[in-house]
Amino acid sequence: MQERVELGQTINHLSHLYKRRLDRAVTAECPEGQESITGQNGWVICYLMENEKRGCEVFQKDLEKKFGIRRSTVSNIIDLMEKKSLLTRTSADGDARL
């Protein structure tokens, strides 16, 4: 049992180190004034851009599915990205819930 706990802790530690490193790399490439972009923001922006090129609309439920995260997490990410002026959320024509 001791080995499982240590392995889990090691994986968790490596995950946090990777996220911090990714965030630093993304921030280093940001235009001046946009230093608060995280790696997660970058992934969302890339996903949105890919879909925009294909002419596809993206809804919050699409982000949930793509990144395997809960609805509340997606909502928090979008709220923060709106505050940073990284994106604008709009309602879908015909269904304000989307």
Buried (B, 14 or more C-beta within 10 A) or exposed (E): EEEEEEEEEEEEEEEEEEEEEBBEEBBEEEEEEBEBBBBBBBBBBEBBEEBEEEEEEBEBEBBBEBBEBEEEBBBEBBEBBEEBEBBEEEEEEEEEEE
